[in-house]
């Protein structure tokens, strides 16, 4: 299996948004790969729009696999990123509302929204 396939396979787990370091450790388990080569492949996947980055509260980029409209919950304590979806009608309303607000100065090509709070795992430790 090549490096790209190994990286993309990582995202088959639901709600997985690993950091570059976490991805690199997973890839190194299956391949002899330098950090430079790994980062080059990661950059290729981003340019091909197969993966994207999510800025998190832990000041690290977390990666996700493109899978259509969805939103992110970012834990302010641990930085973990969770995916969630809203029903199609609600998404259409959000999209229309945002378009109505920005139409005078631009065109929306993609909506990337996130909310922040404390995840249940971190809440248990409070």
C-alpha positions in Angstrom: 0.0 0.0 0.0 1.4 3.4 -0.9 1.7 6.4 1.5 -1.3 8.2 0.1 -3.6 5.2 0.5 -2.3 4.7 4.1 -3.1 8.3 5.0 -6.5 8.2 3.4 -7.3 4.9 5.2 -6.7 6.6 8.5 -9.9 8.7 7.9 -12.1 5.6 7.7 -12.6 5.8 11.4 -15.5 8.1 12.3 -14.8 11.5 13.6 -11.0 11.2 13.1 -9.1 14.5 12.7 -5.5 13.6 13.5 -2.7 16.1 13.6 0.2 15.8 11.1 2.3 14.3 13.8 -0.4 11.6 14.6 -0.7 10.8 10.9 3.1 10.6 10.5 3.3 8.1 13.3 0.6 5.9 11.7 2.2 6.0 8.3 5.7 5.2 9.8 4.2 2.0 11.2 3.6 0.7 7.7 6.2 2.6 5.6 9.8 3.7 5.7 9.2 7.4 5.0 11.1 10.6 5.9 9.3 13.5 7.4 9.9 15.6 4.3 8.4 12.9 2.0 5.4 12.5 4.3 4.8 16.3 4.3 5.1 16.4 0.5 2.4 13.7 0.2 0.2 15.4 2.7 0.5 18.6 0.7 -0.4 16.7 -2.5 -3.5 15.4 -0.9 -4.5 18.9 0.2 -3.9 20.2 -3.3 -6.0 17.4 -4.8 -8.7 18.3 -2.3 -8.8 14.8 -0.8 -8.1 16.2 2.7 -8.4 19.5 4.4 -7.2 21.2 7.6 -9.1 22.4 10.6 -7.5 24.8 13.0 -8.1 23.7 16.5 -7.8 25.2 20.0 -4.6 23.3 20.6 -2.9 25.5 17.9 -2.3 22.5 15.6 -3.8 21.8 12.3 -6.0 18.7 12.3 -6.8 16.9 9.1 -10.0 15.5 7.7 -11.1 13.7 4.6 -13.4 15.5 2.2 -16.9 14.0 2.6 -19.4 16.7 1.8 -21.1 19.3 3.9 -20.5 18.9 7.6 -19.5 21.0 10.6 -17.0 20.7 13.3 -17.1 20.7 17.1 -13.7 21.7 18.6 -13.0 20.9 22.2 -11.5 24.0 23.8 -9.7 21.8 26.4 -8.1 18.9 24.4 -8.4 20.3 20.9 -10.1 17.2 19.5 -12.2 17.8 16.5 -15.6 16.0 16.0 -17.7 16.0 12.8 -21.4 16.6 12.9 -24.1 17.1 10.3 -27.3 19.0 10.2 -30.2 18.1 8.1 -30.1 19.2 4.5 -32.9 21.8 4.8 -31.1 23.5 7.7 -27.8 23.4 5.8 -29.6 25.0 2.8 -30.9 27.8 5.1 -27.5 28.5 6.6 -25.9 28.6 3.1 -28.6 31.0 1.8 -28.2 33.2 4.8 -24.5 33.4 4.5 -24.7 34.1 0.8 -27.1 36.9 1.4 -24.6 38.5 3.8 -21.6 38.2 1.6 -23.0 38.7 -1.9 -22.1 42.4 -2.0 -18.4 41.7 -1.7 -17.9 38.1 -2.8 -19.1 34.6 -3.7 -19.1 31.7 -1.3 -17.6 28.5 -2.8 -17.5 26.5 0.4 -18.7 26.8 4.0 -16.4 25.7 6.7 -18.1 26.2 10.1 -17.1 25.1 13.5 -18.4 25.5 17.1 -16.3 25.3 20.2 -17.0 23.9 23.6 -15.9 21.1 26.0 -16.2 17.5 24.8 -17.8 14.9 27.1 -14.4 13.3 27.7 -12.9 16.5 29.1 -16.2 17.4 30.9 -15.9 14.2 32.9 -12.5 15.3 34.2 -13.7 18.7 35.4 
